């Protein structure tokens, strides 16, 4: 028998003199045993193990997350998803101007001396170009200032190029494919303002059936036709730009895209009602439009004043169109942004009154009355929350431990990551996943589950969901095989020190 001695730092084994050591035969046997053991560990488990080894190594983590399949992006405002550089480029192509006092793209005669230089001249002027991008996005934003107001003010600066629907769809589709995102639900308004025009003509009385009857009698089929025509034109332009069907087609051609009809909630009641009705009518006739949502700041004065009224509108019209699902911005609020009574019920009313199947943001859920009961109810009803970490940080200052993402997970509420407004936020879906790891501590199995949620809780039809699930499973299987079989870099002893 060999003997052991105890040192001041623990036990150290001493090999007996008769031990022949690790012979070549023994070494081969050990290697074979280790190889056999490794073979029994699934690629998914080895991928999770590799992820755990790089989660605190930002460059390698970024490479991992970039290559990882991410399923869908369910909360994506199309106009806010375009980078300012694209808007400025399109403005230059269309001979538009930039009003430099506010850095807004405008039509009309350009006059550099009057502060309206051509967009092409702004692009050639490095200082002006940089200022324009900063004004149209959160790039270089000073966190000591008001991120909320700067964020929402950006949208008014995009000007006429924000009507280039086909170009915009092509940009987000190509970017999604590059990030291994296979499905998009894009928030759009595609009726050219017809629904609000009809609302102004019909007027408002506090009688939902009567207002609906008046609007439908005013020729609402025109609204549906106008929307379908614009989507047809936009998708044709997208396919042209991405060379879909050609040998060198962009990978964005393979991204499945559906649309969420958006309603401007900070407008008079007759306009909100008409837009909601338009969304339900369009979604009932055009399979590309799969749901309805309310947009604009939740804390805007009219949005706060009429929140309960809007929920009742949605409940009434939802009963008339039961096959059209709702996803609602709710709880995109923070302490002090609105009075306490305005932060106590928005998520709950969206779920219980309006019947929302998904909630956008839900950042202020823990300020709701009986918040824990609400979380349990959302879990039981399988109401998914669309989590936009970058947006919540920039607009509301909510991040890290103050963000409720982990609380949702703790109570079994389904969640999925989303970009919200990637162009304005200067973010990507990959960076949203990185924040989920670095700021929320999520592990690989949880990230994978969130990616699957983005397909399972999408509003796509069941046949499309089945295809998307199969594609995502295949993509994860290939990703895990490649990650598990790749020869990983040796980790130096110094790099492993805490």
Secondary structure, DSSP 8 states (H G I E B T S, - for coil): ---EEEETTEEEE---TT-----HHHHHHHHHHHHHHHHTS-HHHHHHHHHHHHTT-HHHHHHHHHHS--EEEEEEETGGGS-HHHHHHHHHHTT-EEETTTTEEE-S--BGGGTEEEHHHHHH-HHHHHHHHHHTSSTT--TTS-HHHHHHHGGGGSGGGGG-HHHHHHHHHHHHHHTTEEEEEEEE--STTHHHHHHHHH---S-HHHHHHHHHHTTTHHHHHHHHHHHHHHHHHHHHHHTTTSTT--GGGGSEEEEEEEEETTS-HHHHHHHHHHHHHHHHH-TTEEEEEEES-TTSHHHHHTHHHHHHHHHHHHHHSTTSEEEEEE----BTTB-GGGSSSHHHHHHHTS--SEEEE-TTGGGSTTHHHHHHHHHHHT-EEEE-HHHIIIII---GGGSTHHHHHHTT--EEE--BSHHHHT--HHHHHHHHHHTT---HHHHHHHHHHHHHTS-S-HHHHHHHHHHHHHHHHHHHHHHHHS------TGGG--
